[in-house]
Every structure is written in structure tokens, then in C-alpha cells.
Amino acid sequence: MIELIINESKHNNHLTRVGQLLEAASNVVIVSGWLKKEGVDVLKSALLAAVGRGATVTVYSNKGDRAEETEQVAIQRLTELGVSHVLVRDFYLHSKIYYFEQGDRYTALIGSANLTRGALCSNEELSVEVSGNLGDTQHTQIFAYLARVKARIPAKASVLARVAG
């Protein structure tokens, strides 16, 4: 099944959908070139709840040489919440994927929304929501991409909080 996620209103946006998916997920991987404290803060309660019930949550973002990329304070906030953060240094990360597993099912939001307040709530963003069973064709492709990102990061890369993903 494929759905489109856009920031239509206060109650129908990326933030709402990501929050809903965090409620039941056991494994979460977020790939976002840009990472802002305000983006983490709007997801704070959902992230805390996920980590509190034992979900593994990992966020990948760019090294933050430019102010608009990864904010150090956002990394600190993730660490405080018990979320793993992987800082990508050796290549430029431009993809945006929010990946969730629950039991034998998965859901992925793939699109334009970074982990920022604007992208989650108000910017003109578009993502495709893909869901299905673990191991189906779409899952295999998405999982292979996430494994590719992880494999491109040297073992010495900065990993904050607990390592996951």
C-alpha cells in the first residue's frame, strides 16, 4: 500500500504520522540530512515513549559543518532521550527516510521531510508512505538502502547514545 503524506493542516502532517508510527514500532531508523533541536523537540514525547517501551531508535544525519545541517544541541537532545545518533562525515547525506518495524510489518516514509520542525509541521513537504510485510520486495529494497548507508560509515564514526539499527 502506498499513501502520500503532506503537511495539509495542524492534524494532518508529517509530525502526526511519524508520531503515530512511533507509538507501536519496535525498531526505528531515521535518515535525515538536516537535524534540528526543534524537530527533535516536537517528537520528544513519542520518542521517549518508544525508547521507554524498549524500541530501538537510530537517527543518521550530516556532520553539521553548515549551520543549517545538524545542530549539536539536537544531538544532545537525542542522547538525553536515549536515541542513538550516527554522525555522517564521509559523504553528504541527502535522503530522508523514516523507517518503522512492528512485528512482521514495516512502514517507511520516503520523501523530502528532514527532522526539523518546519519539515514535520509546516513546510510544503511530500513523502510516500510504503508499508507491507518484512521481506517483501519493497522492504528488501528499503532495507538494502539503509544497510548501504550504515556500511558507508567507518567504524570510527561518531555514534552517540546506544548503537542501533
C-alpha positions as CSV (number, residue, x, y, z in Angstrom):
1,M,0.0,0.0,0.0
2,I,1.2,3.5,-0.8
3,E,-0.1,6.7,0.7
4,L,1.0,10.3,0.3
5,I,1.9,12.3,3.3
6,I,1.8,16.1,3.1
7,N,1.6,18.9,5.6
8,E,-2.0,19.9,5.0
9,S,-3.1,21.0,8.4
10,K,-2.2,21.0,12.1
11,H,-3.6,17.5,12.4
12,N,-2.6,16.0,9.0
13,N,1.1,16.4,8.6
14,H,4.4,14.5,8.8
15,L,4.6,15.1,12.6
16,T,1.3,13.4,13.2
17,R,2.1,10.4,11.0
18,V,5.6,9.9,12.4
19,G,4.2,10.2,16.0
20,Q,1.6,7.5,15.2
21,L,4.2,5.2,13.7
22,L,6.5,5.7,16.7
23,E,3.6,4.5,19.0
24,A,3.9,0.9,18.1
25,A,7.3,0.4,16.4
26,S,10.0,-1.8,17.9
27,N,12.7,-0.7,15.5
28,V,13.0,2.8,14.0
29,V,15.7,4.2,11.7
30,I,15.5,7.9,10.7
31,V,17.8,9.2,7.9
32,S,17.8,13.0,7.6
33,G,20.5,15.2,6.3
34,W,19.4,18.0,8.5
35,L,18.7,17.6,12.2
36,K,17.3,20.5,14.3
37,K,16.6,20.6,18.0
38,E,13.1,21.9,17.3
39,G,12.5,18.8,15.2
40,V,13.6,16.5,18.0
41,D,11.5,18.6,20.5
42,V,8.2,18.2,18.6
43,L,8.8,14.4,18.6
44,K,10.1,14.3,22.2
45,S,7.1,12.6,23.9
46,A,6.8,10.0,21.1
47,L,10.5,9.3,21.1
48,L,10.5,9.0,24.9
49,A,7.6,6.6,24.8
50,A,9.2,4.4,22.1
51,V,12.5,4.2,23.9
52,G,10.7,3.6,27.2
53,R,9.0,0.5,26.0
54,G,12.3,-0.8,24.5
55,A,12.2,0.3,20.9
56,T,15.5,0.8,19.2
57,V,15.7,4.2,17.6
58,T,18.6,5.4,15.5
59,V,19.0,8.7,13.7
60,Y,21.6,9.4,10.9
61,S,22.4,13.0,10.0
62,N,25.2,15.1,8.3
63,K,28.2,16.3,10.2
64,G,26.9,19.8,10.5
65,D,29.7,21.9,9.0
66,R,27.0,24.3,7.8
67,A,24.6,25.8,10.4
68,E,21.5,24.6,8.5
69,E,22.5,20.9,8.8
70,T,22.9,19.1,12.1
71,E,22.7,21.2,15.3
72,Q,24.9,19.9,18.2
73,V,22.1,20.7,20.6
74,A,19.8,18.4,18.6
75,I,22.3,15.5,19.0
76,Q,22.5,16.2,22.8
77,R,18.7,16.2,23.0
78,L,18.6,12.8,21.2
79,T,21.1,11.4,23.6
80,E,19.1,12.7,26.6
81,L,16.1,10.8,25.2
82,G,18.1,7.6,24.8
83,V,18.1,7.7,21.0
84,S,21.2,6.7,19.1
85,H,22.7,9.2,16.7
86,V,25.2,8.5,13.9
87,L,27.0,11.5,12.5
88,V,27.8,11.0,8.8
89,R,31.1,12.6,8.0
90,D,32.5,10.9,4.8
91,F,29.7,11.6,2.4
92,Y,26.8,14.0,2.1
93,L,23.5,12.5,3.3
94,H,20.5,13.9,1.4
95,S,17.9,11.2,1.7
96,K,15.0,11.4,4.1
97,I,13.6,8.1,5.3
98,Y,11.6,7.4,8.4
99,Y,11.5,3.6,8.8
100,F,9.4,1.7,11.4
101,E,9.1,-2.1,12.2
102,Q,6.3,-3.6,14.2
103,G,6.2,-7.4,14.4
104,D,6.4,-8.8,10.9
105,R,5.3,-5.5,9.3
106,Y,7.1,-2.3,8.2
107,T,6.2,1.2,7.2
108,A,8.6,3.7,5.6
109,L,8.0,7.4,4.9
110,I,10.3,8.4,2.0
111,G,10.3,11.9,0.8
112,S,11.5,15.4,1.4
113,A,11.0,16.0,5.1
114,N,14.1,16.4,7.2
115,L,14.0,16.0,11.0
116,T,13.2,19.7,11.6
117,R,10.1,21.4,13.0
118,G,9.3,23.1,9.7
119,A,9.6,19.9,7.7
120,L,7.5,17.9,10.1
121,C,4.8,20.5,10.6
122,S,4.5,23.4,8.1
123,N,6.9,23.3,5.1
124,E,5.5,22.2,1.8
125,E,6.8,18.6,2.0
126,L,5.8,15.4,0.3
127,S,6.5,11.8,1.3
128,V,5.4,8.5,0.1
129,E,4.3,6.0,2.8
130,V,5.1,2.5,1.9
131,S,4.1,-0.5,4.1
132,G,4.0,-4.2,3.9
133,N,5.5,-7.4,5.3
134,L,9.1,-7.8,6.3
135,G,10.9,-9.4,3.4
136,D,8.6,-8.3,0.6
137,T,10.1,-6.7,-2.5
138,Q,9.7,-3.1,-1.3
139,H,11.1,-3.9,2.1
140,T,14.1,-5.7,0.7
141,Q,14.9,-2.6,-1.4
142,I,14.4,-0.1,1.5
143,F,16.3,-2.4,3.9
144,A,19.2,-2.7,1.4
145,Y,19.4,1.1,1.1
146,L,19.5,1.5,4.9
147,A,22.2,-1.2,5.1
148,R,24.1,0.7,2.4
149,V,24.1,3.9,4.4
150,K,25.2,2.1,7.5
151,A,28.0,0.3,5.6
152,R,29.4,3.6,4.2
153,I,30.1,4.9,7.7
154,P,33.5,4.0,9.1
155,A,33.6,2.1,12.4
156,K,35.3,5.1,14.0
157,A,32.3,7.4,13.2
158,S,30.7,9.3,15.9
159,V,27.9,7.2,17.5
160,L,26.1,8.8,20.4
161,A,23.9,7.0,23.0
162,R,23.3,3.3,22.3
163,V,24.3,1.9,19.0
164,A,21.4,0.5,17.0
165,G,19.9,0.0,13.5
